[in-house]
Amino acid sequence: MRPSTRTDLPRIGDWHDAQDLRRIQEKRLPEAVRLAGRAPHYRDTLAESAPVTSLEELDELPMLTKRQLRENYPFGLLAVDREELATYHESSGTSGRPTSSFFTGNDWYDVVDRFTRSSVGLNASDTVLVRTPYAMLPTGHQAHMGALHAGATVVPADNRTLVVTQSRIVQLLRDIGVTVAWCMPTECLLWAAAAQEAGLRPDRDFPELRALMLVGEPLSPARRELASRVWGGIQIVQDYGSTETGSLAGECSQGQLHLWADRFIPRVHDPETGVSNATGEGELTVTTLYRRAMPLIRYNTQDWVRVLDTDCPCGWALPVLEVLGRDATSPLVAGHRVPQHVVEEAVLTRLAEYGVMFWRARPAGDHLEVEFELPRGHAEEAEDALVREIQERLGVVARARAVPRGALVPLEALTKDPEFVKPKSLFAAGEDWDKAVSYW
């Protein structure tokens, strides 16, 4: 990344309440819309728009959808000359055509600056394991740059790679004294299981590990509590963002997730009425205020959220965010929506006493089929308890089945290190050259 500094960004303390924050947003809004108007997509959609100076006027502009992002692949939202770009990224493309995301050096300064507000308090004494993807996605780079910015040592472990397996992560955590790990919530549970398979106790044998920074999946209170408990009560800190934006929200000292509403304008959109508000429950839309390479106007993240304007003792005076997942895509069971975060709360809360970490569920006709790994006995008792819990929380019939360890997460994935051989063409006499023909 090209070195960069910025003096135009708001700092915590520049506002004291929601009205102050709105003034900051509306003062910057006309420039944000002007920046967006330089991108090919917005030259069409904003061409006839009058100057936008208020949140009410912003709500009248067209919304940017995921479909439009895909249609504008790769550079339909580029608002600067290519020479100004520092990095180019793409989504995983699991929904078909990928979406693009790009940043200038100044954009990255903004991302890193707001990311390092997190209450985890990264500093020069930290060794930070980065376990989210580096390949095409910005998430790993965000944590990497943020840790370097704070003076910490970075361990670039990447994700879903043959080189750094779950067992090797366990080794790294112990051998080099990792203090903070940046990963998905599921990952830290996989490490705990891998440590247990290696004869270690996650709650005792990793004394340097002080915090987990969790990102990339909705973090229910039950899974948060589970992750902390398994790892000996260490600090759990959530970050929330997207490929298109980088960090959108971070956690304060009081354990609240706050939207970075001084750098974005967040709005809660009701898809049924079409009305947007500063608070409430619905789809989160964001308008970037300082992004240069890829300004976004009313970008619909499609994440279902609850935004609250509540006083928080941390003093940040930023909206509180609860990420609820994507209810619109939740499966139906007998006419009832079944959101993942509700099922997860049921499973992990009710089965906490049985040591359950891994589960899966799917609709099966008129009922919900649920399986969970049960480390110890009492299968029938656990199954009956979960069925009652799901019925009470969701109003649907469930059939639960306890399965042994390794049935959902193969033990081989936790314990084995696949042989990794670099491609080569010249071999020693007697060397098995069939092992070096894989270029994956």
MARDRENPA-418914 format. One record per residue: x, z, y of N, C-alpha, C in turn; residue in one letter. Coordinates in pm, whole numbers, plus 32768, in hexadecimal, padded with zeros to 4 digits. Layout:
BEGIN
XZYXZYXZYA...
END
This chain:
BEGIN
805380007F8980008000800080578000807CM80317FB180DF807D7FAD815B806C803081A7R80D8806B81D980CB80E98222806D80DA8298P801E814182B17FBE813A831D7F9781C68348S7F7881D683C77F3F825183FA7ECB822D8454T7E6F828B84667DFB827284BA7DE082EC8510R7DB982D1858B7D94833D85E67D0283348610T7CB982CF85DC7C2E82BA86067BC982FE85ABD7BF5833F85407B98837784DE7B6A84038506L7AE9842084F67AB884A885117AF8850E84B4P7B06858784E47B3E85F584967AD78664848AR7AD886A9841A7A7E871B840B7A99877E847CI7A2E87A584BE7A3987F885377A1387AB85B4G7A0E872485A979E486D3861C794D86DA8632D7902871285D37871872185DF784C87A985A6W77D687D985CD77AF886085A3772688658561H76DA87F9856B765887F7852A762D87668515D75B6875384DD758686CD84BB757686758537A754F86B085A7753F8661862175C5862E8654Q762B8684865176B38659867776E085E7861DD76C885F6859A76F38591853A76AC850D8553L762D8512857275E38496858F761C84518609R7644849E866E767E846186E67700841886C3R77518453866B77CD8413864077AC839185F6I77498394859F7722831E855276F182AE85AEQ769882D08608765B8269865E76BD823386C5E771E828386EC77848251874877D981E58706K77F581F78685784A8197863C77FA81228603R7777813285F4772580CF85AE772F804185E5L7727802A866977307F9F869977B17F598670P78227FA3867278A17F69864978A27F4D85B3E78647FA58565785D7F8F84D4780F7F1084B3A77A17EF984F977517E8184E2779E7E058511V77E77E14857F78377DA285AF78A27D7D8549R78E67DE18511794B7DC784AC790E7D7F8433L789A7DAC840978587D6E839578347CDD83B1A78107CBF842C77E47C38844F784E7BCD843CG78CB7BF5842579357B938411793B7B608381R78F87BA6832578F87B7B829978937B0B8283A78B17AA9822E78547A39821777C67A6581F7P77B57AC881A1772E7AF4817E76E37B2781F8H77247B76824A76E07BB182BD76D27B528332Y77247AEB833577127A8983A276877A4C8399R76527A44832075CA7A10830E75617A7D8326D75717AF082E875087B5682EE75037BA18373T75747BA883BC75767BF1843A75787B9484B3L75767B13849B75897AB3850875247AC58578A74A77AE38556743F7AEC85BB74187B7B85DBE74677BDB85AE74467C6785C6746B7C8F8654S74157CDE869174367D178713749D7D868701A74E27DAF876B75417E1D875E75007E98871EP75467ED286BE75107F44867275517FC286A7V74FF801B86DE75358093871E74FA811586E8T7499810E868C745B818786587444817B85C2S742E81ED8581741581EB84F2739181A684D3L733081B2852C72B1816E851772C380D6851AE731580A5857473318015857973827FE98500E73DC804084D174298021845973CC800F83E1L7367806483D6730B805D836572BC7FDB8361D72B97F9183CF72707F1283D372C57E9C83A3E73477EB18393739E7E468366738D7E3082CFL73AF7DB9829F73A47D9E820E73FF7DFA81BEP73D07E1F8148741E7E7280EF747B7E1B809BM74F47E4C808275537E06802D75437E387F9EL75287DDD7F40750E7E037EB675847DE47E5CT75827E1D7DE475E87DFE7D7F75E57D697D5EK756F7D317D5775647CA27D3875AA7C4F7DA2R75997C727E2075DC7C297E8C76737C3A7E86Q76A17CB07E5D77317CC27E4B77677C617DE4L77207C537D74774C7BF67D0C77467B657D3DR76DF7B457D8876D17ABC7DBC77407A9B7E20E77767AFF7E6277DE7AE97EC7786B7AF67E8EN78767AFD7E0978FA7B057DC879477A827DDEY79C97A827E037A177AFB7E1A7A227B247EADP7A177AC67F0C7A3A7AE87F9679C97AD37FFBF794D7AD57FCC78DF7AC3802A78CB7B368089G79067BAB806B78FB7C1F80C479807C3F810AL79DE7BE481027A5F7BF881447A517BE381DAL7A787C4882287A657C4482BA7AE87C3D8306A7B5A7C2E82C07BDC7C2283027C277BAE82C4V7C957B8783017CEA7B2082C57D297B568245D7D407AFD81E67D7A7B2881667DFF7B70817AR7E487B4C81E27ECB7B8A81FA7EC17C208215E7E4C7C4E823F7E3C7CDC825F7E217D3281E3E7DFC7CF481737DD77D4280FD7E4F7D8B80C1L7E377E0680977E9C7E54804F7E837E527FBAA7E037E5F7F8F7DE27E5D7F007D5F7E137EEAT7D537DDB7E717CD87D997E457CAC7DD97DC3Y7C297DF47DB57BF47E367D3F7B757DF17D10H7B507E0A7C937AD17DDA7C5D7A907E477C0AE7A0C7E407C0279C47E997BA779E17E707B17S79B37EC27AB979CD7EA47A2D79807E2A79FCS79187E017A4578CD7D8A7A1E78767D9C79A5G784F7E19798877FD7E32791177707DFA7920T77477DDC799C76C27DA379B276C67D0C79C3S77357CCE799D77437C3D79AE77B47C1F7A0DG77977BD27A7477FE7BAD7AD578307C2A7B1ER78B37C3A7B2F78E57CB17B7378C97CAF7C08P78DE7D207C4878D87D287CD979657D447D0ET79807D157D867A047D257DC27A067D9A7E23S7A7D7DCE7E397A927E357E9E7B217E297ECES7B357E317F517BBD7E217F857BCF7E7A8000F7C4E7E9D80177C6F7EFD807F7CEB7ED080CCF7CEB7EE9814D7D647EDD819C7DB27F608193T7E2A7F6281C97E767FDF81CE7E2B8049821DG7DEB8021828C7D9C808082DB7D2680B5828CN7CE7805D823F7C78808A81EB7CA680F48187D7D1A80DF814B7D4C813F80EA7D6D81C5812DW7D9E81C081A77DB8823E81ED7D37828F81FAY7CCA8249821B7C47828B82277C1E82C781A1D7C29827981347C0382A980AF7C538326808AV7CD6831F80997D2D838E80747D12840880CAV7CFB83F2814B7CE5846181A87C6884B08184D7BFB846A81657B8184B481437B8A84ED80B5R7BCD84A7805A7BDC84D97FD27C27855E7FCEF7C8E856C80207CE185E5801C7CA2865A8066T7C27864980997BDF86BC80CE7BB2871B805ER7BB286EB7FE47B7C87367F737BB187C57F6DS7B5C881F7F417B8188AC7F3B7BEB88C97ED1S7C0E88677E7F7C7888807E1D7CFD889C7E61V7D0D886C7EDD7D83888E7F2C7E05885E7EF1G7E0F87DB7ED57E8B87A37EA07F0087C27EFDL7F7587E27EC27FEB88017F12806A87DD7EC6N80DB87F47F04815B87C87ECC817F880D7E49A8141887E7E2B816188C47DAF810F88907D39S80B388327D53805C87FF7CE9809A878B7C9DD807A87857C1C809387107BC9800A86DB7B9FT7FE986627BCD7F62862E7BC07F5E85BF7B57V7F0F85D47AEF7EFA85707A877E8585177AB0L7E9D84957ABE7E3484367AE27E0A83EC7A64V7D8D84057A377D6083D179B77CE7837479C5R7CCB83447A3C7C6482DD7A4B7CAB82557A53T7C6281E67A407CA381637A357CF1813A7AB2P7D6380FD7A9A7DAE80B87B047D8D80247B04Y7D677FEF7A937D527F5F7A857CD57F337AD1A7CE87EF17B417C837EB27B957C2E7F157BE4M7C137F8A7BB07BBF7FEA7BF87C12803A7C5CL7BD680677CCB7C2380B47D2E7C2F81487D0EP7BE2817C7CAE7BDC820D7C9B7C63824D7C7DT7CB182137C217D33824B7C027D9282447C78G7D8C81D67CC37DE481C47D367DC182277DA5H7D3F82447DB57D1482A67E187D52832E7DFDQ7D48835D7D807D8083DE7D5E7E1983DD7D69A7E55836E7D3C7EE683607D427F19836A7DD2H7EDD831A7E2A7F07831C7EB67EE983A27EF8M7E7483DC7ED67E51845C7F107EB284CA7EEAG7EDA84CC7E6B7F3A85317E3D7FC1851E7E80A7FEF84A17E8A806E84867ED0806584B27F62L7FF484937FA17FDF84B9802D7FEB8550803FH7FC0859C7FDA7FC7862E7FE2804F86657FB8A80AA860C7F8E812F86377F65813B865B7ED3G80D286467E8580D4866B7DF8812086057DA3A8142862D7D28817B85D37CC4810985927C77T810F850E7C6480A484C57C2280CF849C7B95V807684B17B34808984817AAC802184137A94V804A83937A9C7FE983257A937FC383057A02P7F66835279CB7F468348793C7EE582D7791CA7EA082A279807E408234796B7DD28261790BD7D84820578D87D13822578817CFD81B37820N7CD181D677A67CB58173773F7D2E81187727R7D9E8156770E7E1A810F76F67E58813E7674T7E9880E3762A7EDC810775AE7F56815E75C8L7F8B815676418008819C765F7FF18232766FV7F83825776B17F6782E476CB7EE7830B7683V7EF5833E760B7E84836575B87E5683F375DAT7DE9841F759B7DB884A675B57E20850E758DQ7E6084FA751B7EC5855C74F07F3C855E754ES7F5E84EB75867FCE84E975E57FA8852E7668R7F29852376907EFC856C77067F10860176F2I7EEB8633767C7EFE86C1765D7F9186E67669V7FE7868F7638807886A8764080A586AC76D2Q8075864C7723809C864977B0806D86C777F9L7FF286EE77E07FBD87657824801687DD780DL804987EC7792809D885F7771812E884D779BR816887D9777981F987C97788822687C2781AD81D78781786F8205877478FA81B887CE7959I815D8820792581198881797880BB884579DEG806387EE79B0800087B37A0B7FAA88237A47V7F98881E7ACB7F4888857B0F7EBB88557B31T7EAD87D37B4C7E2A879A7B707E1987177B24V7DA587037AE77D8986867AA07D1086427AE0A7D1E85C17AF77CB3856C7B2F7C7F85167ABDW7C0085287A987BCD84E37A217B3584E27A23C7AFA849E79C07A6B84A279AC7A4685227960M79CD8556797379A785D2792E79B685CA7897P79948558785B79A2854B77CA7A348558779FT7A8F852377F07B1E852577CD7B5285B277B7E7B32860D78127B6C869278057B3786DA778AC7ABF86B5775C7A8C86ED76DF7AD386B17666L7AF5863076707B4385F176057BCD863275F9L7C0A8651766A7C8D869476657C81871C7623W7C16876476457C0387E876097BF587DC7572A7BA9877875447B99876374B47C1E873C7475A7C6C86E674B97CEE86BC74857D4E8732747DA7D49878974E27D9E880074E07D79885B746BA7CF9886B74537CCC88BE73E27CFA8884735DQ7CF387FF734F7D2187C072D57DB787D272C1E7E0087E473307E9187FA73287EB3888E7315A7E4E88E173047E66896F72F07E7A89BD736FG7E52898573E07E6389C774627DDC89F97496L7DE38A5874F17D6B8A8B75337D6B8A5E75C4R7D0E8A0875EB7D0B89D976767CFE8A4B76DBP7CBB8AB876B57CA58B2577147D1E8B827721D7D888B6776D47DF98BC376D67E818B7E76E0R7E8D8B0876A37F108ACB76917F378A6676FBD7EEE8A63776A7F0E8A0777D97F0B8A55785CF7F648AB6786B7F5C8B1478DD7F718AD57966P7FB88A63796C7FD18A2679EF7F5789DB7A24E7EFF89AE79CC7E8A895E79F67E2A89B77A44L7E1889977AC57DC589EA7B1B7D4089AB7B42R7D3689257B367CBB88E37B657CA8885D7B21A7C2988397B0D7C0387B47AE07BB287737B4FL7BDB86FC7B797B8F86AD7BD97B4286447B8AM7ABF864F7B887A6C85FD7B317A2185937B81L7A1E851A7B4B79E984A67B9479B784417B2EV795F83E67B59793D83737B0678C183807AB1G788E83FA7AA0781384127A5677C5847E7AA1E7740847A7A9A76F384EA7AD2771E856C7A8EP773385D37ADE776386527AA976F286B97AB1L76B086CF7A41764487307A3E767F87BD7A45S7632881E7A77766488A77A79769088D979F0P764988AE7988766C88DC790176F388A578D5A770E882478F1778F87EC78C878008825791FR77E3883F799C7846887D79F3786E890779BCR780989567998782489DB7963786F89D378DFE784B8971788B788E895E780B7921893D781FL793E88DE787A79C988B678917A1C892C78C2A79E5897A791D7A2E89EE794F7A458A5578E2S79DE8A6F789279E98AD578297A4E8AAD77BFR7A488A2E77927AA28A0077297B348A0C7756V7B4C89F277D87BD489F7780B7BF68A7D784DW7BB38AE678237BDA8B6C784B7BAC8B9678D5G7B3F8B5A79067B088B8379887B4C8B467A00G7B958AD679EF7BDB8A9B7A607B788A5A7AC1I7BAA8A397B387B5889FE7BA17B2E89707B7AQ7AAF89537B8D7A7988CC7B7A7A5188977C03I7A8588237C277A6787E67CA97A3587597C92V79C587397CCD798986B57CBC79AB865A7D32Q79C085DA7D1479CB85737D7C796785067D56D792E84C67DBA78CA845E7DA178EB83E57DF6Y78EA836F7DB8790582F57E0278DE827B7DB1G791282087DDA78F4818B7D947967812A7DA6S796780C17D5479CC80597D6079C9801A7DEAT7952800C7E2279437FC77EA2796D801C7F19E797180A17F09798680F77F7E79FC81577F74T7A2981787EFD7A8181EA7EF07A2F82697EFBG7A7182D97F197A2E835B7F1D79BE835D7F85S794683837F5878D383927FB178B184247FCCL78DC847C7F7378BA850A7F807921855D7F36A793985D47F697997862F7F28796386BD7F2FG79A487147EE57972879C7ED479BA87FF7F2EE796B88587F6A79A288BC7FC679C5893C7F7AC79F289A17FC47A1C8A1F7F8779A78A6D7F4CS792C8A477F7178B68A8C7F3E787A8A477EC3Q78BE89DE7E93788D89977E1E781F89337E3BG780C89117EBA77A788AE7EE177E888257EF1Q77A187BD7EC677D087347ED7779A87007F5CL77F486DA7FB677CE86AE803D77EB861A8050H778B85D2808877A0854680AE77FD853E8126L785884DD812378B284C68196786684778200W780484BA823C77A78477829877E3845D8321A785F8483833678A4845B83B178EA83D583A1D78FA83A78325793C8328830978DA82BE82D6R786782EB82A477FB82938276777982C582B3F7717826E82B8768F829B82D5764282988252I7628830D821775DA8310819B7545831781BCP74F582CD8171746482D28180742782DA80F5R73B6831D80EB736E832B806D72F782CD8070V72F982698017729581FE8017722D82167FAAH71AF82147FD17141821F7F71711981917F48D713781677ECD711C80DD7EA6708680BC7EA1P703281217E976FA281077E936F6880EC7F1DE6F93813A7F7F6F5D812A80066FB580D48060T703480C3803970918079808E70C580C98104G70A48149810B70CC819F817B715281E1815DV71A781E981C47227822C81B7722B82A68212S726A831081E27278838B8230730483C4821EN73268424827273A98464826973B084C281F2A733E84FA81C9733B8559815A72CA853480FBT72C4857A808B725A8562802A729285307FA7G723A84FC7F52726184CA7ECE724284367EC4E72A183E97E90728F83597E82731483157E68G731C82947E88739682477E7473F282587EEEE7472826E7ED374D1827F7F4074FE81F97F75L74EE81E47FF87527816F803A7591819F809CT75FA814F80AE766581768109768A81028164V76AA812581DF76E080C78240776A80F88269T77D080A78254785880D08277786980CD830FT78B5812B834178CC813083D27958810383FAL79BB810F83A17A4580F083C57A87808C8367Y7A3F805A83067A787FFA82A67A8D7F7482EAR7B037F3C82DC7B227EBC831D7B1A7E4782BBR7B587E5682477B5E7DE481EB7AD57DBF81B5A7A837E2481957A037E0B815379997E6A818BM796E7E52820679047EA7823F78837E9681F0P783C7F0281DC77BE7F018191774D7F3581E9L76E27EE981F2766E7F11824075F97F2C81E1I75CC7FA781DE755B7FD1818A75717FA780F8R75E67FC680C576047FA6803975BB80077FDEY75687FD27F85751A80237F29756E803D7EABN759E80B77E9D75F180DB7E2A75A080DF7DA9T751C80E87DB574BE80F67D4674CA817F7D01Q751C81D77D367523825E7CFF74AF82B07D34D746B82F67CDA73FB834A7D01743383D37D28W741683FD7DA3745584757DD973EE84CD7E1FV741985467E3B73CF859F7E94742F85C87F03R740985B27F80745E85D47FF3741886418043V746186AB805F742A871F80A57478873A8124L74318760818C7471878A8209746A8822820FD74C9886281CD74C888F381C47547892C81FFT753C89A2823775B389E6826A76088A1481F4D768889F281F876E38A1B818E77508A7381CCC77708AE3818E77D78B3C81C7785F8AFC81D9P78778A86819978F98A4581A879138A178237C78A789FF828578B689D6831078CB89438326G78C588F182BC78DA886282CF7868881F831CW77EF885783157779881E83587761878D832DA776B877582AB775186F2827176DF86FE820BL7691869381F77621869A8199765086BE810CP75FE870980C57619872E803A75DB86C57FDEV7627869C7F7B75FD86327F1F75EE86667E91L758186407E50757086557DC0755D85CB7D81E75B685A67D2475AF85247CE1755E85367C62V74EE84F07C59749285027BE9749A84937B82L74ED842D7B9A74F783BD7B3E74A483487B6FG747782F67B13742782817B3573A482877AE9R734382CD7B2172C482E27ADD727D82607ABBD728E81FB7B117246817D7AFB727181397A79A72EB81557A4D731D811779D173168177795BT72DC81EF797072CE824E790272688219789ES7281822A781C722481F577B7719E823E77B8P713B81FB778570B682347779709F826576EAL706382DB76DD70398310765C6FA8833C766BV6F4F82F776266EBF8316762C6E8F831C76BCA6EBF82BF770F6E9382B8779A6EDA831477FAG6F39836477CA6F8283C2781E7010838E7836H703D839378B470C9837678D2712283E47898R719483BC786171F0841D78257279840E7868V728F844F78DA730F84457920737E848C78D2P73F6845478D87465848E788D7482851C78B9Q747F8535793D74A785BA796A744886277939H73C8860479247369866778F173828682785DV739A8616781073B886287782743986787772V749D865677C4751D869D77BB750D873177D8E74BF8752783F74A687DF785D7465882577E5E740687E177A573C3881C77327425883576C0A747687D076A074D387DB762F753D88467649V7581883A76BA75F5889076D175CF891F76F6L755A89307736752E89B7775574FD89FF76D8T74A689BC7690746989FE761C74CB8A1175A9R752B89B6759C758889BC752A761189F37550L761C8A2F75C6769D8A6575F276D28ACC758FA767A8B1F755876A78B8A74FE76DE8B53747AE76C48AD4745D76F48A9773E177758A4773F6Y77A88A447471782589FE748C781889667490G77A2893274AE778B88A174AF77C98863752CV781687F7751B784F87AB758A7820871A758EM780686DF751977E886507513775E863774D7F771585D97514768F85BA74E7766E8529750CW760184F774D275CF847474F77538847174DBR74F184197523745F84137513742F8386752EA73BA836374F6737D82E1750D72E882E874ECR72978293752D720A828D750A71FB8258747BP7199828D7434717C826073AB70E48260739BA70A581F873CF701481F173C86FD482577424G6F8982B473E96F41831674396F8F8398744ED7010839A742B705E8415743B70ED83F57466H7134845D748E71C1845274B4721784827440L7273842D741772CE845173AA7350848773E6E737884FD73BC73EF853F73F4744A856B7382V74CB854F7392753085827335759885D07384E75CF8638734976368687738C769986BC7324F771886C0734D777F86F772F57777878F72F7E776E87CA72837762885B727677E288917236L783688D5728378B68905724D78A6897071E1P783B89BD71E978288A26718477978A217153R77708A7D70FC76F08A7970B576748A887108G76068AAC70C575838ABF710475478A3B7133H755389D370E37523894E710C748C894E7122A7441898370C473AF897F70D0738089CD714AE73BE8A3E7161739B8A9171D473B68A477257E742B8A057260745089BB72D973F3894472EEA73D288FE72837379888A728E72F088B272C3E72B8891D728B7233894A72B6723689767349D72A089BA737072AA89E973FA72AF8974745BA72F9890C74387306889974927283884C749CL723C883D742E71BC87F77431715C883D7491V715788C1748A70FF890C74E5712B88FD7577R71AD88FE758D71E288F4761671C0886C7653E71CF8801760871B2877B763B711C876B7655I70CB87A075FD703A879B7611701387E27692Q7052885376AB703188A277227060885D77A2E70D78823779F710F87E7781970D6875C7836R70BE870D77D0709A868177E3700D865E77B6L6FD086B577686F4A869877386F47862A76CFG6FB7861776866FBC85B1761E6FE185F27599V6FB785B2752E6FDB85E074A9706985B37489V70B7860C7450714185EB742C7158860C7399A71B385C2735E71E585E172D8727C85F372E5R72AA866972C87337868972DB737D86967255A73FA866B72537448867371D674D586A071F5R74FF870C71B87589873B71C575E186EC7166A765586C0719A76B586767148773B86BF7150V779286AD70EC781286F570EC787486BE7153P78DA870C7171794486DF71CC797F865E7198R7993860171F379CB858071D07964851571BAG78E5853A71B2787C84D7719A786084837217A786884BF728D78508477730A78D3844F734DL793284AA735079B8848D73847A188492730EV7A44841E72DB7A9A841D72637B1784737277P7B3684C472147BAB851B721F7C2B84CA722FL7C2C845271F57CA283FC72027CBE83DA7294E7C5283CB72E47C6583AB73727CA2842073BEA7C95849873887CCA850F73CA7D578531739DL7D80850173297DFD853172EE7E6884C872DET7E42844872D17EA483E272AD7ED483967328K7F53836D731F7F8F831673847FAA82907343D7F5A822973637F7481A573287FFF8174734AP803D813072EB80C380FB730480BB808D736CE810A809C73D4810B803A744081907FF0743DF818B7F6E742982057F1E741F82027EB3748BV826E7EAB74D782777E42753B82887DB974F8K82467D52752D825B7CCC74F482ED7CA274FEP83217C65749583A97C2F749A83B57BBD7437K84207B72744484337AFC73F084AC7B077392S850F7B5A73B485867B68736185847BEF731CL85927BEF729685857C69724886067C8571FBF861A7D0371D8868B7D297184866C7D0470F3A86D57CF470A486C37CD4701686727D416FD2A860D7D186F8885BA7D776F40854D7DB96F94G854B7D9C701884E47DD7706E845D7D937054E83F57DE27055836F7DAD703D833E7D6770BBD834E7CE470BE832A7C9D713982947C867146W82467CA570E081B57C9B70ED817B7D097146D81C87D70716081977DDD71B681AA7DBF724AK81EC7D54726A82097D3772F681CD7CB37322A815D7C8E72E9811F7C10731180A37C267366V807E7CA5737980087CC273CB802C7CBF745ES7FE27C7274AC7FFB7C6A753C7F8C7CB0758AY7F3F7D0475467ED47D4C758B7F097DCD75C6W
END
